[in-house]
Amino acid sequence: MNRRTVYIGLLAVALALLACVQARPAFDRPVHWTPDGLYYQARLLEMRGADKAKALEETFGAPLSAPLRARDPEHTGNPRWVAYNEPFYDRRVAVPIAGAALYPLTGDQTLLYLSLAGYVAAIVALFGLLCLRFRVAAATAVTLATIVLPPLTGHSAYPLTDTWGLTLEITALALALVVFDRGLRWLPLWIGAVLLLGFTRDTAWIPVLSAGWCALRFRTRPAIALFASGCAAALPALLLFKAPVRQLFALAVSPQNPWEHTSWSYIAAHYPHALIQYLRDDAGFLRRGQWYTALYFVGGLAFFLFVAWRRRAQRDLATNMILGALVVSLGYVFAAPAFSAFRLELMFVPAAAFGLAFASEWAVPLVAGAKGFGFLSRAEALVRPVPTGRGRT
């Protein structure tokens, strides 16, 4: 084990501990249930042997959700709305299955604890991804910035699956880069990450189509193997659980009474307004004091795109992989635009983090040359990254 590996391992532990400190207050709070969280709780109860109708009744019709039903009678308190949305969550069984195993120990807090654990795992996964492409100093700085990212910390304090979806997305992207650099022996781990992501969130195609872009761009055997095996790994979730796509789009354009407007013609006619309203809501959210979130996402993504389109970056495999992930993520969000206070936009974290890391590597030499900051130059020599190759033929 070389010096750099030990150094990265110690930093990863330190970052995980900092994330635990950041998440600690949420462990002592009552569970704040959302409609999404109640669906996952119902799935958890199904995994423990309850039939679907009884599981939904024990969540949406029980004292557990009474405060939410009182605040949200048109959705959580509306049996028709609950039944309409239920199929969208059938596929996301991975976290409820884990919760079913832990439920005897942690009760109704289980999904909250899993969400917080996913937040810590996402921080460690992001640090590992960044270390594959950047100096450890830049990777550490950006990971520290991510630990306190308000949408990530805020949404991790709810019983949701988003943190584990982000963790697995980042892990799959990192494993793809490892396959490119170190060979096909790492392919089974990539397949496992994509397979598990397919049963956690509906975002398994983000890393898969990113690998497809790299296969088209570089035409190497690892790239083609990643794309082909990724497609195979993402299919079981699609085949076992068929989500009603048209009904999902109807919900996006008509969230109050989606069952009244499910025709493709209605969806097409009202989609532009829904998209504009989504963009306005997101912009308004950022203007209402969310300056740190705006700096992280807008600044990070802008700098990433600036670097991605530079001539010297066109053959950089890691940049192309993350660029593909960003494009697919944008398509995912825009396909069914719905304001979520940047919960759904968490899938942009890898690209934004890459942009911030590019900016950090540009800034560190300038700061290191200043008087009194010579230690940065010495540290920089210690933490140079392992180069990311262009894929083996």
C-alpha positions as CSV (number, residue, x, y, z in Angstrom):
1,M,0.0,0.0,0.0
2,N,1.6,3.2,-1.1
3,R,1.7,6.5,0.7
4,R,-1.0,8.2,-1.5
5,T,-3.4,5.3,-0.8
6,V,-3.0,5.6,2.9
7,Y,-3.3,9.4,2.7
8,I,-6.6,9.1,0.7
9,G,-7.9,6.5,3.1
10,L,-7.4,8.7,6.1
11,L,-8.9,11.6,4.4
12,A,-12.0,9.5,3.4
13,V,-12.5,8.5,7.1
14,A,-12.1,12.1,8.2
15,L,-14.7,13.3,5.6
16,A,-17.1,10.5,6.6
17,L,-16.8,11.6,10.3
18,L,-17.5,15.2,9.3
19,A,-20.5,14.1,7.4
20,C,-21.7,12.2,10.4
21,V,-21.3,15.3,12.6
22,Q,-23.3,17.3,10.0
23,A,-26.1,14.6,10.0
24,R,-26.1,14.1,13.8
25,P,-28.9,16.5,14.7
26,A,-31.4,14.7,12.3
27,F,-31.0,11.5,14.4
28,D,-32.7,13.2,17.4
29,R,-35.6,14.8,15.5
30,P,-39.0,13.2,14.9
31,V,-39.4,11.7,11.4
32,H,-40.8,14.3,9.0
33,W,-42.9,12.3,6.6
34,T,-43.4,13.3,3.0
35,P,-45.7,11.6,0.4
36,D,-42.6,9.9,-1.1
37,G,-41.5,8.7,2.3
38,L,-44.9,7.2,3.0
39,Y,-44.8,5.2,-0.2
40,Y,-41.3,3.8,0.8
41,Q,-42.7,3.0,4.2
42,A,-45.6,1.1,2.6
43,R,-43.1,-0.8,0.5
44,L,-41.1,-1.6,3.6
45,L,-44.2,-3.0,5.3
46,E,-44.9,-5.1,2.1
47,M,-41.4,-6.5,2.4
48,R,-42.3,-7.6,5.9
49,G,-45.4,-9.5,4.8
50,A,-48.3,-7.0,4.6
51,D,-50.4,-6.9,1.4
52,K,-50.3,-3.7,-0.6
53,A,-53.7,-2.4,0.4
54,K,-53.0,-2.9,4.1
55,A,-49.5,-1.4,3.8
56,L,-50.9,1.7,2.2
57,E,-53.6,2.0,4.9
58,E,-51.0,1.7,7.7
59,T,-49.1,4.6,6.2
60,F,-51.4,7.0,4.4
61,G,-54.4,6.2,6.7
62,A,-52.7,5.9,10.0
63,P,-51.7,8.3,12.8
64,L,-48.2,8.2,11.3
65,S,-49.3,10.5,8.5
66,A,-52.1,12.5,10.2
67,P,-50.1,15.8,10.4
68,L,-49.2,15.5,6.7
69,R,-52.8,14.7,5.7
70,A,-54.0,17.7,7.6
71,R,-51.4,20.0,5.8
72,D,-51.9,18.3,2.4
73,P,-55.5,17.1,2.0
74,E,-55.5,17.3,-1.8
75,H,-52.6,14.8,-2.1
76,T,-51.7,12.8,1.0
77,G,-55.3,13.0,2.2
78,N,-56.8,12.1,-1.1
79,P,-57.1,8.3,-1.7
80,R,-57.4,8.7,-5.4
81,W,-54.2,10.7,-5.6
82,V,-52.4,8.2,-3.4
83,A,-53.6,5.3,-5.7
84,Y,-52.6,7.2,-8.8
85,N,-49.0,7.8,-7.6
86,E,-48.4,4.3,-6.1
87,P,-47.1,2.6,-9.2
88,F,-44.3,5.1,-9.7
89,Y,-42.6,3.7,-6.5
90,D,-43.0,0.0,-7.2
91,R,-39.6,-0.3,-8.8
92,R,-37.7,1.3,-5.9
93,V,-37.4,-1.7,-3.7
94,A,-33.7,-1.7,-2.6
95,V,-34.0,0.7,0.3
96,P,-37.3,-0.7,1.6
97,I,-35.8,-4.2,1.5
98,A,-32.8,-3.0,3.6
99,G,-35.3,-1.2,5.8
100,A,-37.4,-4.3,6.3
101,A,-34.3,-6.1,7.7
102,L,-33.5,-3.2,10.1
103,Y,-37.1,-2.5,11.1
104,P,-37.2,-4.7,14.3
105,L,-34.3,-2.6,15.6
106,T,-35.2,0.9,14.5
107,G,-38.9,0.9,13.9
108,D,-40.4,3.9,12.1
109,Q,-37.0,5.7,12.2
110,T,-35.5,3.1,9.8
111,L,-35.9,4.9,6.5
112,L,-34.6,8.1,8.0
113,Y,-31.5,6.4,9.3
114,L,-31.0,4.8,5.9
115,S,-31.3,8.2,4.2
116,L,-28.7,9.7,6.6
117,A,-26.4,6.7,6.0
118,G,-26.8,7.3,2.3
119,Y,-25.7,10.9,2.7
120,V,-22.5,9.9,4.4
121,A,-21.9,7.2,1.7
122,A,-22.5,9.8,-1.0
123,I,-19.8,12.1,0.5
124,V,-17.3,9.2,0.5
125,A,-18.2,8.1,-3.0
126,L,-17.8,11.7,-4.3
127,F,-14.4,12.0,-2.8
128,G,-13.3,8.7,-4.4
129,L,-14.6,9.8,-7.8
130,L,-12.8,13.1,-7.6
131,C,-9.6,11.5,-6.6
132,L,-9.6,9.5,-9.8
133,R,-9.3,12.7,-11.8
134,F,-8.0,15.5,-9.6
135,R,-5.3,16.1,-7.0
136,V,-6.4,15.2,-3.5
137,A,-6.3,18.8,-2.3
138,A,-8.9,19.8,-4.9
139,A,-11.0,16.6,-4.2
140,T,-10.9,17.3,-0.5
141,A,-11.9,20.9,-0.9
142,V,-14.9,20.1,-3.1
143,T,-16.0,17.3,-0.9
144,L,-16.0,19.6,2.1
145,A,-18.1,22.0,0.1
146,T,-20.5,19.2,-0.7
147,I,-20.9,18.1,3.0
148,V,-22.7,21.4,3.7
149,L,-24.6,21.6,0.5
150,P,-28.1,22.6,1.7
151,P,-30.2,20.4,-0.7
152,L,-28.1,17.4,0.1
153,T,-28.1,17.9,3.9
154,G,-31.7,19.0,4.0
155,H,-33.3,16.2,1.9
156,S,-31.1,13.6,3.7
157,A,-33.1,14.4,6.9
158,Y,-36.2,12.9,5.3
159,P,-37.0,9.2,4.9
160,L,-36.2,9.1,1.1
161,T,-34.1,7.2,-1.3
162,D,-32.4,10.2,-3.0
163,T,-29.1,9.9,-1.1
164,W,-28.6,6.3,-2.0
165,G,-29.5,7.1,-5.6
166,L,-26.8,9.7,-5.6
167,T,-24.3,7.4,-4.0
168,L,-24.9,4.6,-6.5
169,E,-24.8,7.1,-9.5
170,I,-21.4,8.4,-8.3
171,T,-20.2,4.9,-7.6
172,A,-21.1,3.7,-11.1
173,L,-19.4,6.7,-12.7
174,A,-16.3,6.0,-10.6
175,L,-16.2,2.3,-11.4
176,A,-16.6,3.1,-15.1
177,L,-13.4,5.2,-14.9
178,V,-11.7,2.4,-13.0
179,V,-12.6,0.0,-15.8
180,F,-11.1,2.3,-18.4
181,D,-7.9,2.7,-16.4
182,R,-7.4,-0.8,-14.9
183,G,-9.2,-3.2,-17.1
184,L,-12.3,-5.4,-17.4
185,R,-11.7,-7.2,-14.2
186,W,-13.6,-4.3,-12.5
187,L,-16.6,-4.8,-14.7
188,P,-18.6,-7.0,-12.3
189,L,-18.6,-4.1,-9.7
190,W,-19.9,-1.7,-12.4
191,I,-22.7,-4.2,-13.2
192,G,-23.6,-4.5,-9.6
193,A,-23.8,-0.8,-9.0
194,V,-26.0,-0.2,-12.1
195,L,-28.2,-3.2,-11.2
196,L,-28.7,-1.9,-7.6
197,L,-29.3,1.7,-8.8
198,G,-32.1,0.4,-11.1
199,F,-33.9,-0.8,-8.0
200,T,-33.2,2.3,-5.9
201,R,-34.0,5.2,-8.2
202,D,-35.0,5.7,-11.9
203,T,-31.6,7.0,-12.8
204,A,-29.7,3.9,-13.8
205,W,-29.5,5.1,-17.3
206,I,-27.4,8.1,-16.3
207,P,-24.2,6.2,-16.0
208,V,-25.2,3.7,-18.7
209,L,-25.8,6.3,-21.4
210,S,-22.7,8.1,-20.3
211,A,-20.7,5.0,-21.0
212,G,-22.6,4.8,-24.3
213,W,-21.4,8.3,-25.2
214,C,-17.8,7.3,-24.3
215,A,-18.2,4.1,-26.4
216,L,-19.2,6.3,-29.4
217,R,-16.6,8.8,-28.7
218,F,-13.5,6.6,-28.1
219,R,-14.6,3.2,-29.6
220,T,-12.5,1.1,-27.2
221,R,-13.3,-2.3,-25.9
222,P,-13.8,-1.2,-22.2
223,A,-16.2,1.5,-23.3
224,I,-18.3,-0.9,-25.4
225,A,-18.2,-3.5,-22.6
226,L,-19.4,-0.9,-20.1
227,F,-22.3,0.2,-22.3
228,A,-23.4,-3.3,-23.2
229,S,-23.2,-4.7,-19.7
230,G,-24.8,-1.5,-18.3
231,C,-27.8,-1.9,-20.5
232,A,-28.1,-5.5,-19.4
233,A,-27.8,-4.6,-15.8
234,A,-30.4,-1.8,-16.1
235,L,-33.0,-3.9,-17.8
236,P,-34.2,-6.2,-14.9
237,A,-35.8,-3.3,-13.0
238,L,-37.5,-2.1,-16.2
239,L,-38.8,-5.6,-17.0
240,L,-39.9,-6.5,-13.5
241,F,-41.7,-3.2,-12.7
242,K,-43.3,-1.3,-15.5
243,A,-43.8,2.3,-14.6
244,P,-46.7,4.1,-16.4
245,V,-44.7,6.8,-18.3
246,R,-47.8,8.6,-19.7
247,Q,-49.3,8.9,-16.3
248,L,-46.0,10.3,-14.9
249,F,-46.0,13.0,-17.6
250,A,-49.6,13.8,-16.8
251,L,-48.7,14.2,-13.2
252,A,-45.9,16.7,-14.2
253,V,-48.2,18.9,-16.3
254,S,-51.3,18.6,-14.1
255,P,-50.2,17.7,-10.5
256,Q,-53.6,18.4,-8.8
257,N,-55.8,16.0,-10.8
258,P,-53.6,14.1,-13.2
259,W,-56.1,11.3,-13.8
260,E,-58.3,13.8,-15.7
261,H,-55.7,14.7,-18.3
262,T,-53.7,11.6,-19.4
263,S,-53.8,11.9,-23.2
264,W,-50.6,12.6,-25.0
265,S,-52.2,15.5,-26.8
266,Y,-53.0,17.2,-23.5
267,I,-49.5,16.5,-22.2
268,A,-47.8,17.9,-25.3
269,A,-50.0,21.0,-25.2
270,H,-49.3,21.8,-21.5
271,Y,-45.7,20.6,-21.3
272,P,-44.1,24.0,-22.3
273,H,-46.0,25.8,-19.5
274,A,-45.0,23.2,-17.0
275,L,-41.3,23.5,-18.1
276,I,-41.4,27.3,-17.8
277,Q,-43.1,27.1,-14.4
278,Y,-40.4,24.6,-13.3
279,L,-37.6,26.9,-14.3
280,R,-39.3,29.9,-12.6
281,D,-39.7,27.9,-9.4
282,D,-36.1,26.8,-9.4
283,A,-34.9,30.4,-10.1
284,G,-37.1,31.7,-7.4
285,F,-35.8,29.1,-5.0
286,L,-32.2,30.2,-5.6
287,R,-33.1,33.9,-5.3
288,R,-34.7,33.4,-1.9
289,G,-31.4,33.3,-0.1
290,Q,-30.1,30.0,-1.5
291,W,-26.8,31.6,-2.6
292,Y,-24.6,28.8,-1.6
293,T,-26.7,26.3,-3.6
294,A,-26.6,28.6,-6.6
295,L,-22.9,29.0,-6.3
296,Y,-22.4,25.3,-6.1
297,F,-24.6,24.2,-8.9
298,V,-24.6,27.2,-11.3
299,G,-21.0,28.1,-10.7
300,G,-19.8,24.4,-10.8
301,L,-21.8,23.5,-13.9
302,A,-20.8,26.6,-15.7
303,F,-17.1,26.0,-15.1
304,F,-17.4,22.3,-16.0
305,L,-19.0,23.1,-19.3
306,F,-16.3,25.7,-20.0
307,V,-13.6,23.1,-19.4
308,A,-15.6,20.3,-21.2
309,W,-15.7,22.2,-24.5
310,R,-12.1,23.4,-24.5
311,R,-10.1,21.7,-27.2
312,R,-7.6,20.1,-24.8
313,A,-10.4,18.5,-22.9
314,Q,-12.0,16.8,-25.8
315,R,-10.0,13.6,-25.4
316,D,-10.2,13.5,-21.6
317,L,-12.2,10.4,-20.8
318,A,-13.3,11.4,-17.3
319,T,-14.6,14.8,-18.5
320,N,-16.6,13.1,-21.3
321,M,-18.1,10.6,-18.9
322,I,-19.3,13.3,-16.5
323,L,-20.5,15.4,-19.5
324,G,-22.6,12.5,-20.7
325,A,-24.0,12.1,-17.1
326,L,-24.9,15.8,-17.0
327,V,-26.7,15.7,-20.4
328,V,-28.7,12.6,-19.4
329,S,-29.5,14.1,-16.0
330,L,-30.8,17.3,-17.7
331,G,-33.0,15.1,-20.0
332,Y,-34.3,13.2,-17.0
333,V,-35.3,16.4,-15.1
334,F,-36.7,18.2,-18.1
335,A,-38.7,15.2,-19.2
336,A,-41.1,15.5,-16.3
337,P,-40.4,18.9,-14.8
338,A,-41.5,19.2,-11.2
339,F,-40.2,21.6,-8.5
340,S,-38.5,19.7,-5.7
341,A,-36.3,22.4,-3.9
342,F,-33.3,20.9,-5.8
343,R,-34.0,17.3,-4.5
344,L,-34.1,15.9,-8.0
345,E,-31.3,18.1,-9.1
346,L,-29.0,16.3,-6.7
347,M,-28.1,14.1,-9.7
348,F,-26.1,17.1,-11.0
349,V,-23.7,16.9,-8.1
350,P,-21.0,14.9,-9.9
351,A,-20.8,17.4,-12.8
352,A,-21.0,20.4,-10.5
353,A,-18.3,18.9,-8.3
354,F,-16.1,18.3,-11.3
355,G,-16.5,21.9,-12.3
356,L,-15.6,23.1,-8.8
357,A,-12.6,20.8,-8.8
358,F,-11.4,22.2,-12.1
359,A,-11.7,25.7,-10.7
360,S,-9.8,24.6,-7.5
361,E,-6.9,23.2,-9.5
362,W,-6.8,26.4,-11.5
363,A,-6.8,28.5,-8.3
364,V,-4.4,26.5,-6.1
365,P,-1.2,27.3,-8.1
366,L,-2.0,31.0,-8.0
367,V,-2.6,30.9,-4.2
368,A,0.4,28.6,-3.7
369,G,2.7,31.1,-5.3
370,A,1.7,33.8,-2.9
371,K,3.9,34.7,0.0
372,G,3.2,32.6,3.0
373,F,1.4,29.8,1.2
374,G,4.4,27.8,0.0
375,F,3.2,24.8,2.0
376,L,0.4,24.4,-0.6
377,S,3.0,23.8,-3.3
378,R,4.6,21.0,-1.2
379,A,1.3,19.5,-0.4
380,E,0.3,19.6,-4.1
381,A,3.3,17.4,-5.0
382,L,2.2,14.8,-2.5
383,V,-1.4,14.5,-3.7
384,R,-1.1,14.3,-7.5
385,P,-3.9,12.1,-9.0
386,V,-3.6,8.9,-10.8
387,P,-4.0,9.9,-14.5
388,T,-7.2,8.8,-16.1
389,G,-6.5,7.1,-19.4
390,R,-8.4,7.0,-22.6
391,G,-9.4,3.4,-22.3
392,R,-7.6,0.3,-23.4
393,T,-8.1,-1.1,-26.8
